[in-house]
Each structure stands twice: as structure tokens, then as C-alpha cells.
Amino acid sequence: MLEKMQHQKGYFYFRKYKNYTEKTSFMRWSNAWMFAGLTAVLQSLSANRQ
């Protein structure tokens, strides 16, 4: 997912539709939700290790 939804400059794209990707950088929306999702994944992986 990161390869498809993250720009080379580091920000995340807003939304991926069937035929195109909305590449506008909305700092509060796309980056915040992506970081929240990645945090949940890392917490889950960390809990499974213990």
C-alpha cells in the first residue's frame, strides 16, 4: 500500500479510485489517517511478538 499511496516527497495521497488517484496532499486528512492506520498495524505486530 505504501508504494501506491505515498508520494516521493513523503506525503500520502488522499484517495484511490478505480480509474485514478487523487494526489492532492491534505495534511490533516490523508497523512493523519495513514499514520493512524500504520500505528495500529505496528501495535498489532508488537502485541503478537510478546
BATORNU-326438 format. One record per residue (C-alpha): x, y, z; residue in three letters; residue number from 1; chain. Coordinates in steps of 0.25 Angstrom, whole numbers. Each point is the difference from the previous one (the first is absolute). Layout:
N
<node><x>X</x><y>Y</y><z>Z</z><r>ALA</r><k>NUM</k><c>A</c></node>
...
This chain:
50
<node><x>0</x><y>0</y><z>0</z><r>MET</r><k>1</k><c>A</c></node>
<node><x>11</x><y>10</y><z>3</z><r>LEU</r><k>2</k><c>A</c></node>
<node><x>6</x><y>-1</y><z>-14</z><r>GLU</r><k>3</k><c>A</c></node>
<node><x>-14</x><y>3</y><z>-6</z><r>LYS</r><k>4</k><c>A</c></node>
<node><x>-4</x><y>11</y><z>10</z><r>MET</r><k>5</k><c>A</c></node>
<node><x>12</x><y>8</y><z>4</z><r>GLN</r><k>6</k><c>A</c></node>
<node><x>7</x><y>11</y><z>-9</z><r>HIS</r><k>7</k><c>A</c></node>
<node><x>15</x><y>0</y><z>-1</z><r>GLN</r><k>8</k><c>A</c></node>
<node><x>0</x><y>13</y><z>9</z><r>LYS</r><k>9</k><c>A</c></node>
<node><x>-6</x><y>-8</y><z>11</z><r>GLY</r><k>10</k><c>A</c></node>
<node><x>-15</x><y>4</y><z>1</z><r>TYR</r><k>11</k><c>A</c></node>
<node><x>-11</x><y>-9</y><z>-3</z><r>PHE</r><k>12</k><c>A</c></node>
<node><x>-10</x><y>1</y><z>-11</z><r>TYR</r><k>13</k><c>A</c></node>
<node><x>-15</x><y>3</y><z>4</z><r>PHE</r><k>14</k><c>A</c></node>
<node><x>-8</x><y>-11</y><z>-7</z><r>ARG</r><k>15</k><c>A</c></node>
<node><x>2</x><y>-11</y><z>-10</z><r>LYS</r><k>16</k><c>A</c></node>
<node><x>-12</x><y>-2</y><z>-9</z><r>TYR</r><k>17</k><c>A</c></node>
<node><x>-2</x><y>-11</y><z>-10</z><r>LYS</r><k>18</k><c>A</c></node>
<node><x>5</x><y>8</y><z>-12</z><r>ASN</r><k>19</k><c>A</c></node>
<node><x>9</x><y>11</y><z>6</z><r>TYR</r><k>20</k><c>A</c></node>
<node><x>7</x><y>4</y><z>13</z><r>THR</r><k>21</k><c>A</c></node>
<node><x>-3</x><y>13</y><z>7</z><r>GLU</r><k>22</k><c>A</c></node>
<node><x>14</x><y>5</y><z>2</z><r>LYS</r><k>23</k><c>A</c></node>
<node><x>-3</x><y>13</y><z>8</z><r>THR</r><k>24</k><c>A</c></node>
<node><x>7</x><y>1</y><z>13</z><r>SER</r><k>25</k><c>A</c></node>
<node><x>-9</x><y>3</y><z>11</z><r>PHE</r><k>26</k><c>A</c></node>
<node><x>9</x><y>0</y><z>12</z><r>MET</r><k>27</k><c>A</c></node>
<node><x>-11</x><y>-2</y><z>11</z><r>ARG</r><k>28</k><c>A</c></node>
<node><x>-8</x><y>-11</y><z>-8</z><r>TRP</r><k>29</k><c>A</c></node>
<node><x>8</x><y>-9</y><z>-8</z><r>SER</r><k>30</k><c>A</c></node>
<node><x>13</x><y>0</y><z>8</z><r>ASN</r><k>31</k><c>A</c></node>
<node><x>-7</x><y>0</y><z>14</z><r>ALA</r><k>32</k><c>A</c></node>
<node><x>-8</x><y>-13</y><z>-4</z><r>TRP</r><k>33</k><c>A</c></node>
<node><x>11</x><y>-7</y><z>-6</z><r>MET</r><k>34</k><c>A</c></node>
<node><x>9</x><y>2</y><z>12</z><r>PHE</r><k>35</k><c>A</c></node>
<node><x>-12</x><y>-4</y><z>9</z><r>ALA</r><k>36</k><c>A</c></node>
<node><x>-1</x><y>-13</y><z>-9</z><r>GLY</r><k>37</k><c>A</c></node>
<node><x>15</x><y>-3</y><z>1</z><r>LEU</r><k>38</k><c>A</c></node>
<node><x>0</x><y>2</y><z>15</z><r>THR</r><k>39</k><c>A</c></node>
<node><x>-11</x><y>-10</y><z>1</z><r>ALA</r><k>40</k><c>A</c></node>
<node><x>8</x><y>-10</y><z>-8</z><r>VAL</r><k>41</k><c>A</c></node>
<node><x>13</x><y>2</y><z>8</z><r>LEU</r><k>42</k><c>A</c></node>
<node><x>-8</x><y>-1</y><z>13</z><r>GLN</r><k>43</k><c>A</c></node>
<node><x>-6</x><y>-13</y><z>-5</z><r>SER</r><k>44</k><c>A</c></node>
<node><x>13</x><y>-6</y><z>-5</z><r>LEU</r><k>45</k><c>A</c></node>
<node><x>7</x><y>4</y><z>13</z><r>SER</r><k>46</k><c>A</c></node>
<node><x>-11</x><y>-7</y><z>8</z><r>ALA</r><k>47</k><c>A</c></node>
<node><x>2</x><y>-12</y><z>-8</z><r>ASN</r><k>48</k><c>A</c></node>
<node><x>15</x><y>-1</y><z>3</z><r>ARG</r><k>49</k><c>A</c></node>
<node><x>-2</x><y>0</y><z>15</z><r>GLN</r><k>50</k><c>A</c></node>
